[in-house]
Amino acid sequence: MRMNIYITGFMGAGKTVVGKRLAHLLKRPFLDMDELIAIESGMSVESFFEIRGEDQFRQMETQLLERLAGQNGLIVSTGGGVPEKAVNRHIMRKSGAIVYLETPLDDCLARIKSDGGPSRPLYKERDAVRALYERRSAVYADHDVLVHTHETSPDELAWRICEKMRPELSMTVQLGRRSHNLIIAWNSSERLSPFIKKGQTFVITDAHVLKALEPRLNGVLDDCPLASLRPGERSKTLGTAKRLYESMLGRNLERDGLVIAIGGGVVTDLGAFVASTYKRGVPFVLVSTSLVGCVDAAIGGKAAVNLGDVKNAVGCFTTPDAVILDVRALRSLPARNITDGLVEAYKTGLVAEPSLAALIEDDLCQLLKGDVLLLSDVIRLAASAKAEIVKKDFREAGLRKILNFGHTYGHAVEGVHGYRVSHGVSVAIGMMVAISLSQQRGLMSPARSEEIFSTLSCFLPQRVQLPRGAQAWSIMRNDKKNAGGHITFVLLPEDGRPRVVHDVTPDELERAIQEVEGFLNG
Ligand SMILES: NC(=O)c1ccc[n+]([C@@H]2O[C@H](COP(=O)([O-])OP(=O)(O)OC[C@H]3O[C@@H](n4cnc5c(N)ncnc54)[C@H](O)[C@@H]3O)[C@@H](O)[C@H]2O)c1
């Protein structure tokens, strides 16, 4: 459940403006308590104080807080006096997090003055305001999150609130004999500086990512040569790799230099491939800026380029020096990548981390809107679940195959539509087919299948024609993940322990496709 976020602080601290920025960032509803009381009472707060007195106003605040506490996911700008009553702090804490905007009194006074100052009810004269400020500072100290506001823009303060609510997280990812640090950061540029080798760092990114992140990267990568690629899958080729090798040679990048790849899965797959093969391998750091990258592509040490129509046909297993997942970058991400990333995260949740699957099932609409706090929760759970799997099976000899859940039939959907249907949508359909196969074999109950179908159908924006019979079978037969000529499916029993099977028959598949079509059409 999403808890409410209550913004507290002295008058003039910027509670309303920061609350609105935070609500915009998280795509959540915003409410201003003073404004609500004014609407409900039919008079301005100033008139309320004059006519009905402060005591009644405080009572009304508590009643309003009790009502707001019955809802969830709200961003609430509280009146400056709200935290003075212990009962109010109790209501806020039980239903959410108390954020305190700590603002120097002079900043508050300057803002009150520019807002028309003395009309605020308790703004009388300087000494009285100072006494009130001191008294309230003592109660504001009872908070969950503290943010200093001095000389900081409302936008930046909204980000800082997110950052304080979900502090940066660092974990070790073991890949075979080597390991690396994985950092889930709100701002990758702050984490990148220690890696940079002066005169020996080469940066690979793409034009979209450069545009979105440039202001944050300025100053950090200033003297590093940078290759900005054409965005998208078309750049993930040996041809691009060749141009990058030439550019790195031209810049005299040595074997102990550093490659930094900043972008979505295309840039990190390609960057890892180029770094691992240039001069037999140079150290590299991946900065993931897409949701697909943060929940999947940047984790697990797979590097590759495509060959013609065959995706990831040439590649290797490799170990970066570090991986940084940049949560702030998700803000500028196209909606399609949020969908694709959530499909991959849901897949990981279903096969390996029930709490991740539950989070996505419970909050899917809000996640699809791009709520960065919730997305950061998804990233934490997905990254640690994938890290745990690749630790046990780096080279995909066994356990790691469960991450292909939904991909067998998903590849048939992608292939038949010439990759015009997104990978995420294709895998969502592939997961439905795998769930239906699991149900046919008595591994999963109809009730649970229905729940998963309902979630997956939210990822499908348009009607997609499903490949049938021999057509689907022949595409799946060519999948590089098959072994010994058998088509590999991952099935999902209700106990959450996925099974990799090679004996699905064409009849079983046909029945599963029919069931999925029936669900989607009905
Ligand atoms: N190595 C692995 O284990 C693994 C796992 C899953 C996927 N992949 C690979 O990942 C690739 C797909 O990754 P993807 O979906 O991130 O694709 P992508 O890298 O093409 O990014 C999608 C689009 O979003 C843009 N973008 C990325 N970050 C942005 C940001 N912060 N702001 C604005 N725009 C941004 C990109 O420029 C691109 O246009 C595929 O090539 C797939 O094979 C690899």
The ligand as an SDF file (V2000), in Angstrom:
LIG
                    3D

 44 48  0  0  0  0  0  0  0  0999 V2000
   22.2250   -8.2400  -21.0030 N   0  0  0  0  0  0  0  0  0  0  0  0
   21.0680   -8.6860  -20.5880 C   0  0  0  0  0  0  0  0  0  0  0  0
   20.9860   -9.5520  -19.7050 O   0  0  0  0  0  0  0  0  0  0  0  0
   19.8080   -8.1140  -21.1770 C   0  0  0  0  0  0  0  0  0  0  0  0
   18.5750   -8.3440  -20.5410 C   0  0  0  0  0  0  0  0  0  0  0  0
   17.4380   -7.7240  -21.0670 C   0  0  0  0  0  0  0  0  0  0  0  0
   17.5390   -6.9210  -22.1980 C   0  0  0  0  0  0  0  0  0  0  0  0
   18.7450   -6.7410  -22.8010 N   0  0  0  0  0  0  0  0  0  0  0  0
   18.8830   -5.9140  -23.9870 C   0  0  0  0  0  0  0  0  0  0  0  0
   18.4630   -4.5980  -23.6450 O   0  0  0  0  0  0  0  0  0  0  0  0
   18.0020   -3.9540  -24.8250 C   0  0  0  0  0  0  0  0  0  0  0  0
   16.7090   -3.2610  -24.4990 C   0  0  0  0  0  0  0  0  0  0  0  0
   16.9770   -2.2860  -23.5030 O   0  0  0  0  0  0  0  0  0  0  0  0
   16.1100   -0.9610  -23.4220 P   0  0  0  0  0  0  0  0  0  0  0  0
   14.6720   -1.3000  -23.4360 O   0  0  0  0  0  0  0  0  0  0  0  0
   16.6420   -0.1490  -22.3160 O   0  0  0  0  0  0  0  0  0  0  0  0
   16.3800   -0.2890  -24.8300 O   0  0  0  0  0  0  0  0  0  0  0  0
   17.2140    1.0000  -25.2870 P   0  0  0  0  0  0  0  0  0  0  0  0
   18.5540    0.9970  -24.7230 O   0  0  0  0  0  0  0  0  0  0  0  0
   17.0670    1.0520  -26.7730 O   0  0  0  0  0  0  0  0  0  0  0  0
   16.4000    2.2090  -24.6400 O   0  0  0  0  0  0  0  0  0  0  0  0
   15.0630    2.4510  -25.0530 C   0  0  0  0  0  0  0  0  0  0  0  0
   14.9140    3.9170  -25.5190 C   0  0  0  0  0  0  0  0  0  0  0  0
   14.9410    4.7500  -24.3700 O   0  0  0  0  0  0  0  0  0  0  0  0
   15.9420    5.7600  -24.5330 C   0  0  0  0  0  0  0  0  0  0  0  0
   16.4230    6.0570  -23.1860 N   0  0  0  0  0  0  0  0  0  0  0  0
   17.1340    5.2680  -22.3550 C   0  0  0  0  0  0  0  0  0  0  0  0
   17.2790    5.8700  -21.1750 N   0  0  0  0  0  0  0  0  0  0  0  0
   16.6520    7.0600  -21.2560 C   0  0  0  0  0  0  0  0  0  0  0  0
   16.4380    8.1320  -20.3540 C   0  0  0  0  0  0  0  0  0  0  0  0
   16.8460    8.0700  -19.0930 N   0  0  0  0  0  0  0  0  0  0  0  0
   15.7460    9.2120  -20.7850 N   0  0  0  0  0  0  0  0  0  0  0  0
   15.2710    9.2740  -22.0640 C   0  0  0  0  0  0  0  0  0  0  0  0
   15.4220    8.2920  -22.9570 N   0  0  0  0  0  0  0  0  0  0  0  0
   16.1100    7.1860  -22.5540 C   0  0  0  0  0  0  0  0  0  0  0  0
   16.9450    5.1740  -25.4830 C   0  0  0  0  0  0  0  0  0  0  0  0
   17.6590    6.1940  -26.1490 O   0  0  0  0  0  0  0  0  0  0  0  0
   16.0270    4.3950  -26.4280 C   0  0  0  0  0  0  0  0  0  0  0  0
   15.4890    5.2880  -27.3790 O   0  0  0  0  0  0  0  0  0  0  0  0
   17.8750   -5.0180  -25.9010 C   0  0  0  0  0  0  0  0  0  0  0  0
   18.9120   -4.8790  -26.8210 O   0  0  0  0  0  0  0  0  0  0  0  0
   17.9880   -6.3270  -25.1350 C   0  0  0  0  0  0  0  0  0  0  0  0
   18.5570   -7.3540  -25.9000 O   0  0  0  0  0  0  0  0  0  0  0  0
   19.8750   -7.3120  -22.2980 C   0  0  0  0  0  0  0  0  0  0  0  0
  1  2  1  0
  2  3  2  0
  2  4  1  0
  4  5  1  0
  4 44  2  0
  5  6  2  0
  6  7  1  0
  7  8  2  0
  8  9  1  0
  8 44  1  0
  9 10  1  0
  9 42  1  0
 10 11  1  0
 11 12  1  0
 11 40  1  0
 12 13  1  0
 13 14  1  0
 14 15  2  0
 14 16  1  0
 14 17  1  0
 17 18  1  0
 18 19  2  0
 18 20  1  0
 18 21  1  0
 21 22  1  0
 22 23  1  0
 23 24  1  0
 23 38  1  0
 24 25  1  0
 25 26  1  0
 25 36  1  0
 26 27  1  0
 26 35  1  0
 27 28  2  0
 28 29  1  0
 29 30  1  0
 29 35  2  0
 30 31  1  0
 30 32  2  0
 32 33  1  0
 33 34  2  0
 34 35  1  0
 36 37  1  0
 36 38  1  0
 38 39  1  0
 40 41  1  0
 40 42  1  0
 42 43  1  0
M  CHG  2   8   1  16  -1
M  END
$$$$
